[in-house]
Structure formats: structure tokens, C-alpha cells
Amino acid sequence: QEQLVESGGGSVQPGGSLRLSCAASGTISSFAFTIAAMAWYRQAPGKQRELVAGITRGGTPDYTDSVKGRFTISRDNAKNTVHLQMNSLKPEDTGVYYCNLRNAGWKWGQGTQVTVSS
């Protein structure tokens, strides 16, 4: 079974930064990860999970409007990992962050909690 393990969340004040990481393992081979379009999602309290950033297998990123200019997605295919650098955090960025395929086709991990509050 595929395994996605997210880490790096925490509690920060508005304007702060966090760097999230997601490691893919289990039945996810290095080849499968390398050719996968990946994404970061977040689920705010009481809301549906939404895609916030994606990255193609070639490394081209895209972002939802609310995080453009503040978040940066990257990938390290040698380590089967995807990162999300989050700067200038706002209270509305609060939520549980998950990584998955762009089409959300792998089993969801446990996510990592991000709380932005003064």
C-alpha cells in the first residue's frame, strides 16, 4: 500500500513561515513518484479539502490564487519527497495539510496541522 507521510506543521504567528515535507514510500516506487504530478492540499476546519499547490513531473508549479506569491512547491525525486515552503502566513492558511497525486489517487496520509494565530 502506498504511504504518504507529511511533516513540518506547527503553530506560528501571522507573517511567519513553515516548510512542509511529504515523503512517499510503501508501494510507491521511485519511478512512480518521478513521473507523478503531485500536489499539496489543505482542509480548514469545517471546510472541504482544497488543492493549494501542484507540481508537474517536470517541476512546473501552479498555485491557487490565495497562496500565489507566498507558497512555493518543490520536489526532490531522488528522495521521493515534495516540499511546500509557506511564507507570510495568514490565519486563513490554518488547516491540515496533505500531499497526494494531483488526481488524489493515492491513499491519504495523516496530514500535518498548520495553525496561524496571534
N, C-alpha and C positions, 0 to 999 in steps of 0.2 A: 504494500500500500504506500502511496506517496505520503511524504511528510513535509510539511512547511512549518518552520519554527521562526516566529517573529520575536524580536527583542529590541531593546533600546528606548522603550517608552518611559514615561515618568511624569512628574508634576513640575511645571515651570510657570513663571510669571509671563504675562503678555509681553511680547517683544523678544522672548527667549528663543533658544534653539534646541533642537534634538536631532539625533541621527538614528534612524531606524534601520535594522538589518533583518533580512529574511534568508534563511538557509533552507535549501531544498535537498531532500535526501530520500531514503527509503527506496521505492521502486522508480524514482525519478533519476534516470541515467544522466551522465554528463552531456551526452549527445542530445537527449530530450530537452534538457534545460537550455542548451546553447541555441537550439532552433525555436525556442518558445518565446512568444510575445508575452511579457509579464506585466503585472500591474499592482499598484497599491490601492487598497480600498479602505474606507473608514465607515464606521457605524456610530453615529451620535446617539445619545440617549433618546429613546422613543422614535427614532427615525430608521428608515431603511438603509441598508448598506449601499454606499455610493463609490464609484471609481474616482480617485483623485489624481492618479498619475499612471501613465503607461509607458512602456519602452519596448520597441521592436527588437527582434533578434539582432538587428544591425546596430542597435544603440540609439535609435531616434526616439526622443521623448515626446510626450504630449501631456497636457495638464488640463484639469477642469479650471474654469475661469477664476474661481475663488482662491486658487493657490498659485496661479501664474506669477512668476517673479519672486516667489518666496520659497517654493519647494523645488528640489532637484532630485530626479530619479536617476539611478545609475545601476550598472550591473557588473559583476565580476564572474565571467563564465568559468574561469579556472577554479573558482571556489563555489560554484553553484549558488551564488548569493545575489540578492538585489538590495539596494540601499535607498533610503529616502531621507535626504537632508532637508530639514524643515527649519526655516529661519523666520524671524518676525512673526512668531506665533500669536494667534488671536484666540480669544475664548471660544469662538465658534469652530476652532480646529479640534476641540475636545471630542474624544471618542476612542473606540477601539480600532486599531489599525491592523489590517490583514494584507498579506500578499497572496497572489494566485495568478493563474494564467489570465490573459486578457479576456478570455471567454469563461473564466471562473470554473474551468473544467476539472481541477484537482480538488482533493479533499481539503476543506478549510482547516487551517491551524487554529491555535488558541487565541491568536492576536496579541497585541501589546497595547496597553492602556496609555493614552496621552491625555493629560489634564492641564489645561491652560487657565489659570486663575490667579487673581491678585489676592 
